[in-house]
Amino acid sequence: MEETKWVERWKYWIAPKPSRPGVWRLKGGGYLVRGRATDFRTGRKREILRTVRDTDAAGAYKHLQAALDEVRNGVERPAF
């Protein structure tokens, strides 16, 4: 069995190649999703960078697409 080589990007240890566009496996389990979209309200680019647990690569990709659609459509998200 081949050992996975991990790389550190965006302060996370991830697989060197994405599983799907914008979706990387995390070393500790789960996935890191990253994407950029133009904010409808401001006209500026916004970056989405989140970890997703308890799903597979396809579910993480759907989560990323939903988050990007929220940015594009100007949906308000509560501040954390």
N, C-alpha and C positions, 0 to 999 in steps of 0.2 A: 504494500500500500504506500502510495506516495504521500509525503508530508507536505501540507500546504504552507507556502511561504506567505507571511502576512506583511503588509506595509502600513505605515502610520500616515494617515491623511485626515485633515480636519479634526485632529485630536482623537481619532478612533483607529483601532487596529482592524483593517479590513482586508479582504481578498484582493489580489492585484488586478483582477479583471472582473468587471461587473457581471452579475447573473443575468440581468436584463438591463436595458438602457436606464441609467440613473439608479440602479439597485445593486448594492454590494453586500456580501455576507460579512457579518461581524465575527470577530474571533470568539467572543463569549456567547454567541448564539443570537439569532435574530438578523435583521437587515438594516442597513443604513440607506436611506433614500435621499437623493439630492437632485434638485432641478431649479431652473430659473424661469420666471415669467414676468411679463410686463403688467404692473398693477394698473387696473382699470381706472382707479380714482386719481392716482398721481402721475401716471405715465412713466414711472420709473421701474427699473428692473428690481424684482424681489427674489431672494434666494430662499428655497425650501431645503432645510437640512434637518432630518429627523431620524430617530431610530424607531423601528417597528419590531415588536416581539410577537410571538405566538401566531405566526403565519408563514406561508411559503413565499417564494420569489414572486409568483404571480399575484398573490395578495398584497405584497409590499408595493408592487408596480401599480396596482389599482389604487392603493392609498396615496401614492405619489401623484397620480393623475388627478385624483379628487382634490388634493391640496393645491395643485397648479390651477385647476379650474376655479377654485375659490378665489385665488389671487386674480385671475383674469377677469372674473365676473364682479369683483369688488365686494365679496362677502366679508363682513366684519367678523373677526375672531377675537375672543376675549383675551386680554393681556394676562400673562402668567406672573 
